[in-house]
Amino acid sequence: MFEETEATLRRQLNDFDPAVRARALAKLKTRADVGLIKLAPEREVANMHCHTFFSFNAYGYSPTGLAWVAKEHGYKLMGIVDFDVLDGVDEWLQACTLVELRGSAGIETRAYVPEFADKVINSPGEPGITYHMGIGFTSGTIPDSVADIARSLRERARKRNLAILEKVNAYLDPVTIDYERDVLPLTPGGNATERHMVRAYLTAADRLLPNPARFWSEKLDLPLPEVLALMGTTGDAPPIQNAIRKKLMKRGGVGYVQPDSGSFPTIEEFHRFVVACGALPCVAWLDGLSEGEQQMEALLDLLVGKGAAALNIIPERNWNIVNPEVREQKVARLYEIVELAARYHLPLNIGTEMNSFGQPHIDAFDEPVLQPLVPAFLDGAYFIYGHTMLQRHAGLGYQSEWAQMHLPERAERNEFYTRAGRAIPPGQPGITLLSGLDDTYTPDRVLDHLSDADAPE
């Protein structure tokens, strides 16, 4: 009956050709609709921070592939986030529409905070540098007014990669790689990361050397048996990739490039880009242990004052810890930041990232230590979904003139978009429901409209 197996279609979801991805998703959706593929019941869980293969996804997932993962496993809400680019936004939101998934889209970069120039924030060993985000993008099309900022994000990343590559090439000679020839083909859109370069080095060593394991043993200063174990049966298993990246490219490694004030955009520059796109600047929190994050109120005063409207947390790395003392400390900080975010009226954006090997598809919402925090996690997910749908299909998003006029206070604006997100069904039913809205509606009338339509929660 079907010319392609389900396994073939699943592989095609992550093909570098977008037409192949779209076709595979449509076929899988059709098979699910007629009962040939069983989908898990929808669960009240969310992962709003998933990197795609447009930066790096440890599972190789494209935006389309992630949409199917969420639908098949019954995840109610999901959001993508990629480093330095919006390349996956349109594909992602289109896929969410097709499979009726509540979705959001974001970007992550590193930015310079001169007021914290002497303090490490959330980028280990790099004072004044913070990982920072924008969430709630509704298109990958960038306004002309900030196109230069978008170009600079991509170009800064490229220059940093080339500087790392030059140093590592010198150290690993004769195992050298060319950025254009060996690295960029590993990406679908030309936005390479350190992890792509590591894969290119492993491939080059395998091609050029009779005994790659002995080579890596020498260059990583590790015993040969340990290297063989790290390489696994394939020769390029995740443990050896992690070891190479840590030894050669991270702080203390031969290829490490220490950033300075010009390496990344300022907070103001990045915020200007995010807001011009109709999205929300978002603080990224690590674990509360750095000198900068120990002054979190001062940092939030600063960043919120510059326009930050939400806060991102990766819960998994703050509770799923073997050492009981470290676990207790990090869990305490996790609870503190959730409370602090509420005080500052910052909705939470939570997720697992999926850009490192071993990270799960979804947070353990049933884990006892997380259960008290789940309502705040879900409120944040519905909030950004509500904004996304209202902005994309009615022009009434969080940064709109309409929202600024009718909902001037953050607390009431957050509540409105959270309630809207809970009321708007995913996919075409949600689009149809929003099609009649315009800026003559008041917030209460919008919510009444959504309620009158008897949209499922």
BAMAR-322672 format. One line per 2 residues: number of its first residue (from 1); their letters; for each residue x, y, z of C-alpha. Coordinates in Angstrom, 1 decimal. Layout:
! residues N
NUM> A> X,Y,Z | ... $
! end
This chain:
! residues 457
1> MF> 0.0,0.0,0.0 | 2.8,2.4,0.9 $
3> EE> 6.0,2.6,-1.2 | 8.1,3.9,1.7 $
5> TE> 8.5,2.3,5.1 | 7.8,4.2,8.3 $
7> AT> 11.5,4.0,9.2 | 12.5,5.6,5.8 $
9> LR> 10.1,8.5,6.4 | 11.4,9.0,9.9 $
11> RQ> 15.0,9.3,8.4 | 13.7,11.7,5.8 $
13> LN> 12.3,14.0,8.5 | 15.9,15.1,9.1 $
15> DF> 17.2,15.2,5.5 | 19.0,18.4,4.5 $
17> DP> 16.5,19.0,1.7 | 13.5,20.8,3.1 $
19> AV> 11.2,19.4,0.4 | 12.1,15.9,1.5 $
21> RA> 11.4,16.8,5.1 | 8.0,18.3,4.4 $
23> RA> 7.0,15.4,2.2 | 7.9,12.9,4.9 $
25> LA> 6.0,14.7,7.6 | 2.9,15.0,5.4 $
27> KL> 3.0,11.2,4.7 | 3.5,10.3,8.4 $
29> KT> 0.7,12.6,9.4 | -1.6,10.9,6.8 $
31> RA> -0.7,7.5,8.1 | -1.4,8.6,11.7 $
33> DV> -4.7,10.1,10.6 | -5.9,6.8,9.3 $
35> GL> -4.7,4.8,12.3 | -1.6,3.2,10.7 $
37> IK> 0.7,5.0,13.2 | -0.3,5.1,16.8 $
39> LA> 0.3,8.4,18.5 | 0.7,8.6,22.3 $
41> PE> -2.1,10.4,24.2 | -1.4,14.1,24.6 $
43> RE> 0.3,14.9,28.0 | 0.5,18.2,29.9 $
45> VA> 4.3,18.5,29.4 | 6.4,21.0,27.5 $
47> NM> 9.9,21.4,26.2 | 10.3,25.0,25.0 $
49> HC> 14.1,24.9,24.5 | 15.1,22.4,21.8 $
51> HT> 18.0,23.1,19.4 | 17.6,21.9,15.9 $
53> FF> 20.1,20.9,13.3 | 20.3,24.5,12.2 $
55> SF> 22.7,25.0,15.1 | 23.2,21.5,16.6 $
57> NA> 20.9,18.8,17.8 | 22.5,15.8,19.4 $
59> YG> 19.9,13.5,17.8 | 20.2,15.2,14.4 $
61> YS> 16.6,16.5,14.5 | 15.4,19.1,12.0 $
63> PT> 12.5,21.4,13.0 | 10.2,19.1,11.1 $
65> GL> 11.7,16.1,12.9 | 11.2,17.7,16.3 $
67> AW> 7.5,18.4,15.5 | 6.9,14.8,14.7 $
69> VA> 8.8,13.7,17.9 | 6.5,15.9,20.0 $
71> KE> 3.3,14.8,18.2 | 4.2,11.1,18.3 $
73> HG> 5.0,11.2,22.0 | 2.1,13.4,23.1 $
75> YK> 4.1,16.4,24.2 | 1.6,19.2,24.4 $
77> LM> 3.9,22.2,23.8 | 7.4,22.5,22.3 $
79> GI> 9.7,25.3,21.3 | 12.8,25.5,19.2 $
81> VD> 15.9,27.6,19.9 | 18.9,27.9,17.7 $
83> FD> 22.3,29.6,18.1 | 22.6,32.8,16.1 $
85> VL> 20.1,32.1,13.4 | 16.4,32.0,12.7 $
87> DG> 16.8,29.5,9.8 | 14.4,27.0,11.3 $
89> VD> 11.5,29.3,12.4 | 9.3,29.2,9.3 $
91> EW> 9.7,25.4,8.8 | 9.0,24.8,12.5 $
93> LQ> 5.8,26.8,12.7 | 4.5,25.3,9.5 $
95> AC> 5.2,21.8,10.8 | 3.4,22.7,14.1 $
97> TL> 0.4,23.8,12.1 | 0.3,20.6,10.1 $
99> VE> 0.5,18.3,13.1 | -1.5,20.5,15.4 $
101> LR> 1.3,21.1,18.0 | 1.5,24.2,20.2 $
103> GS> 4.9,25.7,19.3 | 7.2,28.6,19.8 $
105> AG> 10.5,29.6,18.2 | 13.6,31.4,19.6 $
107> IE> 17.2,32.3,19.2 | 20.2,32.1,21.5 $
109> TR> 23.5,33.9,21.4 | 26.2,35.2,23.7 $
111> AY> 26.1,38.9,24.6 | 28.4,41.4,26.4 $
113> VP> 27.3,43.0,29.7 | 29.8,45.8,30.5 $
115> EF> 28.2,46.3,33.9 | 29.3,42.8,34.8 $
117> AD> 32.6,42.9,32.9 | 34.5,41.5,35.9 $
119> KV> 32.1,38.8,36.9 | 31.3,35.4,35.3 $
121> IN> 27.6,35.1,34.7 | 26.5,32.0,32.9 $
123> SP> 29.4,31.4,30.4 | 32.1,29.6,32.5 $
125> GE> 35.4,31.3,32.6 | 34.2,34.3,30.5 $
127> PG> 33.5,37.4,32.7 | 31.0,39.8,31.3 $
129> IT> 29.7,37.3,28.8 | 26.1,36.0,29.1 $
131> YH> 24.2,33.4,27.1 | 21.0,35.3,26.2 $
133> MG> 17.9,34.6,24.2 | 14.9,35.8,22.3 $
135> IG> 11.7,33.8,22.2 | 8.3,34.1,20.5 $
137> FT> 9.5,34.7,16.9 | 6.8,34.3,14.3 $
139> SG> 8.8,34.4,11.1 | 12.4,33.8,10.0 $
141> TI> 12.1,37.0,7.8 | 14.2,39.7,9.5 $
143> PD> 13.2,43.4,9.2 | 15.6,45.5,7.1 $
145> SV> 16.2,47.8,10.2 | 18.0,45.0,12.0 $
147> AD> 19.3,42.9,9.1 | 22.8,44.1,9.9 $
149> IA> 22.6,42.7,13.5 | 21.4,39.3,12.1 $
151> RS> 24.3,39.2,9.7 | 26.8,40.1,12.5 $
153> LR> 25.5,37.3,14.7 | 26.2,34.8,12.0 $
155> ER> 29.6,36.4,11.0 | 30.8,36.6,14.6 $
157> AR> 30.2,32.9,15.0 | 32.0,32.1,11.8 $
159> KR> 35.0,34.2,12.7 | 35.2,32.5,16.1 $
161> NL> 35.0,29.1,14.5 | 37.8,30.0,12.0 $
163> AI> 40.0,31.2,14.8 | 39.5,27.9,16.7 $
165> LE> 40.1,25.9,13.6 | 43.4,27.6,12.8 $
167> KV> 44.7,26.8,16.3 | 43.5,23.2,16.3 $
169> NA> 44.8,22.6,12.8 | 48.3,23.6,13.9 $
171> YL> 48.1,21.3,16.9 | 46.7,18.3,15.1 $
173> DP> 48.7,18.5,11.9 | 48.7,16.4,9.7 $
175> VT> 45.1,15.9,10.6 | 43.8,19.3,9.4 $
177> ID> 40.4,20.3,8.0 | 39.1,23.0,5.7 $
179> YE> 36.1,25.0,7.0 | 34.3,25.3,3.7 $
181> RD> 35.1,21.8,2.5 | 34.9,19.7,5.6 $
183> VL> 32.7,21.5,8.2 | 29.9,23.4,6.4 $
185> PL> 28.6,20.3,4.5 | 27.8,18.9,7.9 $
187> TP> 25.2,21.6,8.4 | 22.0,22.3,6.5 $
189> GG> 22.3,26.1,6.5 | 26.0,26.9,7.0 $
191> NA> 25.7,27.7,10.7 | 28.5,25.5,12.1 $
193> TE> 29.4,24.9,15.8 | 32.3,23.4,17.6 $
195> RH> 30.6,20.1,17.5 | 30.5,20.1,13.7 $
197> MV> 34.2,20.8,13.7 | 34.9,17.9,16.1 $
199> RA> 33.0,15.6,13.7 | 35.1,16.8,10.8 $
201> YL> 38.4,16.2,12.7 | 37.3,12.6,13.5 $
203> TA> 36.4,12.0,9.9 | 39.8,13.4,8.8 $
205> AD> 41.8,11.3,11.2 | 40.0,8.2,10.1 $
207> RL> 40.7,9.1,6.4 | 44.3,10.1,6.8 $
209> LP> 45.7,7.8,9.5 | 46.2,4.0,9.8 $
211> NP> 45.6,4.2,13.6 | 43.3,7.1,14.6 $
213> AR> 43.0,5.8,18.2 | 46.7,6.0,18.8 $
215> FW> 46.7,9.6,17.3 | 43.9,10.7,19.6 $
217> SE> 45.6,9.0,22.6 | 48.6,11.2,22.0 $
219> KL> 46.8,14.4,21.2 | 44.3,14.1,24.1 $
221> DL> 47.0,12.8,26.5 | 44.8,9.8,27.4 $
223> PL> 45.7,6.1,27.6 | 45.0,4.2,24.5 $
225> PE> 42.5,1.8,26.1 | 40.5,4.7,27.4 $
227> VL> 40.5,6.3,24.0 | 39.3,3.1,22.4 $
229> AL> 36.5,2.9,24.9 | 35.5,6.5,24.2 $
231> MG> 35.5,5.9,20.4 | 33.1,3.0,20.7 $
233> TT> 32.4,0.6,17.8 | 31.8,3.4,15.3 $
235> GD> 35.0,5.3,16.1 | 33.2,8.6,16.5 $
237> AP> 30.9,7.9,19.5 | 29.6,10.8,21.6 $
239> PI> 32.2,10.3,24.4 | 35.2,10.8,22.1 $
241> QN> 33.5,13.8,20.5 | 33.0,15.3,24.0 $
243> AI> 36.6,14.6,24.9 | 38.0,16.2,21.8 $
245> RK> 35.8,19.3,22.2 | 36.7,19.7,25.9 $
247> KL> 40.4,19.1,25.5 | 41.0,21.2,22.3 $
249> MK> 38.3,23.8,22.1 | 37.0,24.7,25.5 $
251> RG> 38.7,27.0,28.1 | 42.3,25.8,28.6 $
253> GV> 42.5,24.0,25.3 | 44.9,24.8,22.5 $
255> GY> 42.0,26.1,20.3 | 40.2,28.1,22.9 $
257> VQ> 39.6,31.8,21.9 | 39.1,34.0,24.9 $
259> PD> 36.2,36.5,24.1 | 36.4,40.2,24.7 $
261> SG> 34.0,43.1,24.6 | 33.9,43.0,20.8 $
263> SF> 33.3,39.2,20.4 | 29.6,39.4,20.9 $
265> PT> 26.8,41.9,20.6 | 25.8,44.1,23.5 $
267> IE> 22.6,43.4,25.3 | 21.1,46.5,23.8 $
269> EF> 22.0,45.5,20.3 | 20.6,42.0,20.7 $
271> HR> 17.4,43.3,22.3 | 16.9,45.7,19.4 $
273> FV> 17.1,42.8,17.0 | 14.7,40.7,19.0 $
275> VA> 12.1,43.4,19.6 | 12.2,44.5,16.0 $
277> CG> 11.2,40.9,15.1 | 8.2,41.1,17.4 $
279> AL> 9.8,38.6,19.9 | 10.7,38.8,23.6 $
281> PC> 14.2,39.2,25.0 | 14.8,36.4,27.5 $
283> VA> 17.4,36.0,30.3 | 19.2,32.7,30.4 $
285> WL> 19.9,31.3,33.9 | 22.5,28.6,34.5 $
287> DG> 22.5,27.4,38.1 | 22.9,30.4,40.4 $
289> LS> 26.4,29.5,41.5 | 28.6,31.9,39.5 $
291> EG> 29.6,35.3,41.0 | 27.3,37.0,38.5 $
293> EQ> 24.3,34.8,39.2 | 24.8,35.1,42.9 $
295> QM> 23.8,38.7,42.3 | 20.8,37.7,40.4 $
297> EA> 18.5,40.6,41.6 | 21.1,43.1,40.4 $
299> LL> 21.4,41.3,37.1 | 17.7,41.1,36.6 $
301> DL> 17.3,44.8,37.5 | 19.8,45.5,34.7 $
303> LV> 18.5,43.1,32.1 | 14.8,43.8,32.7 $
305> GK> 15.6,47.5,32.6 | 17.0,46.9,29.1 $
307> GA> 13.9,45.0,28.0 | 14.1,41.4,29.1 $
309> AA> 10.6,39.9,29.4 | 11.1,36.2,30.3 $
311> LN> 13.6,33.9,31.9 | 15.0,30.6,30.6 $
313> II> 15.8,27.6,32.8 | 17.2,24.1,32.0 $
315> PE> 15.7,22.1,34.9 | 17.4,18.8,34.1 $
317> RN> 20.9,20.1,34.9 | 19.7,21.5,38.3 $
319> WN> 18.3,18.4,39.9 | 19.4,15.2,38.0 $
321> IV> 22.8,15.2,39.7 | 24.6,12.2,41.3 $
323> NP> 26.4,14.1,44.1 | 23.7,14.6,46.8 $
325> EV> 25.3,17.8,48.2 | 25.6,19.4,44.8 $
327> RE> 22.1,18.3,44.0 | 20.7,19.8,47.2 $
329> QK> 22.5,23.1,46.5 | 21.3,23.3,42.9 $
331> VA> 17.7,22.4,43.7 | 17.6,25.1,46.3 $
333> RL> 18.9,27.6,43.7 | 16.3,26.3,41.2 $
335> YE> 13.5,27.0,43.6 | 15.0,30.5,44.4 $
337> IV> 15.1,31.5,40.7 | 11.5,30.4,40.0 $
339> EL> 10.4,32.5,43.0 | 12.5,35.4,41.8 $
341> AA> 11.2,35.2,38.3 | 7.6,35.4,39.7 $
343> RY> 8.6,38.5,41.7 | 9.9,40.2,38.5 $
345> HL> 6.9,39.0,36.5 | 9.1,37.0,34.1 $
347> PL> 7.4,34.0,32.5 | 9.6,30.9,32.4 $
349> NI> 10.9,29.2,29.3 | 12.0,25.7,30.2 $
351> GT> 13.4,22.8,28.3 | 16.3,20.3,27.8 $
353> EM> 18.2,21.9,24.9 | 19.0,18.6,23.2 $
355> NS> 22.3,20.0,21.9 | 24.4,17.7,24.1 $
357> FG> 24.5,14.0,23.9 | 22.4,12.3,26.5 $
359> QP> 20.0,15.2,27.1 | 16.4,13.9,27.3 $
361> HI> 13.5,14.8,24.9 | 11.4,16.2,27.8 $
363> DA> 11.9,17.2,31.4 | 10.7,14.7,34.1 $
365> FD> 7.5,16.6,35.0 | 6.5,13.7,37.3 $
367> EP> 9.8,13.9,39.3 | 8.8,14.8,42.9 $
369> VL> 11.4,17.6,43.2 | 10.0,19.3,40.1 $
371> QP> 6.3,18.9,40.7 | 5.9,22.1,42.8 $
373> LV> 7.4,24.0,39.9 | 5.4,22.5,37.1 $
375> PA> 2.6,25.0,37.2 | 5.0,27.8,36.6 $
377> FL> 6.7,25.8,33.9 | 3.4,25.3,32.1 $
379> DG> 2.2,28.8,32.5 | 5.4,30.0,30.8 $
381> AY> 4.9,27.5,27.9 | 1.3,28.6,27.4 $
383> FI> 2.3,32.2,27.6 | 4.8,32.1,24.8 $
385> YG> 2.5,29.9,22.7 | -0.4,32.4,23.2 $
387> HT> 1.9,35.3,22.1 | 3.1,33.4,19.1 $
389> ML> -0.4,32.6,17.8 | -1.8,36.0,18.5 $
391> QR> 1.1,37.8,16.9 | 1.4,35.5,13.9 $
393> HA> -2.3,35.3,13.0 | -3.7,38.6,14.4 $
395> GL> -0.8,41.0,14.9 | -1.7,41.2,18.7 $
397> GY> 1.5,39.8,20.2 | 3.3,40.8,23.3 $
399> QS> 5.4,43.6,21.6 | 2.5,45.0,19.6 $
401> EW> 1.3,48.6,20.0 | -2.1,47.0,20.9 $
403> AQ> -0.5,45.1,23.8 | 1.4,48.2,25.0 $
405> MH> -1.8,50.3,25.0 | -4.2,47.8,26.5 $
407> LP> -1.8,45.9,28.8 | 0.9,48.3,29.9 $
409> ER> 1.9,46.3,33.1 | 3.9,43.1,32.7 $
411> AE> 1.9,41.1,35.2 | -1.4,41.7,33.4 $
413> RN> 0.2,41.2,30.0 | 1.6,37.9,31.1 $
415> EF> -1.7,36.7,32.5 | -3.5,37.6,29.3 $
417> YT> -1.1,35.7,27.0 | -1.1,32.8,29.3 $
419> RA> -4.9,32.6,29.4 | -5.0,33.0,25.6 $
421> GR> -2.4,30.2,25.2 | -4.5,27.8,27.2 $
423> AI> -7.6,28.7,25.1 | -6.2,28.6,21.6 $
425> PP> -6.2,25.2,20.0 | -3.2,24.2,17.9 $
427> GQ> -3.0,24.1,14.1 | -5.6,25.2,11.7 $
429> PG> -8.4,25.3,14.3 | -6.5,27.9,16.2 $
431> IT> -5.7,29.9,13.1 | -9.3,29.9,12.1 $
433> LL> -10.4,31.0,15.6 | -8.0,34.0,15.4 $
435> SG> -8.8,35.0,11.9 | -11.5,37.4,12.8 $
437> LD> -9.5,39.3,15.5 | -8.1,42.8,15.0 $
439> DT> -6.8,45.7,17.1 | -10.3,47.0,17.7 $
441> YT> -10.8,44.1,20.2 | -10.0,44.7,23.9 $
443> PD> -8.1,42.0,25.8 | -11.3,41.0,27.6 $
445> RV> -13.1,40.7,24.3 | -10.3,38.6,22.8 $
447> LD> -10.6,36.2,25.7 | -14.3,36.2,25.5 $
449> HL> -14.0,35.3,21.8 | -11.7,32.4,22.6 $
451> SD> -14.0,31.2,25.3 | -17.1,31.5,23.2 $
453> AD> -15.5,29.3,20.6 | -15.3,26.6,23.2 $
455> AP> -11.7,26.0,22.4 | -10.3,22.9,24.2 $
457> E> -7.8,23.5,27.0 $
! end
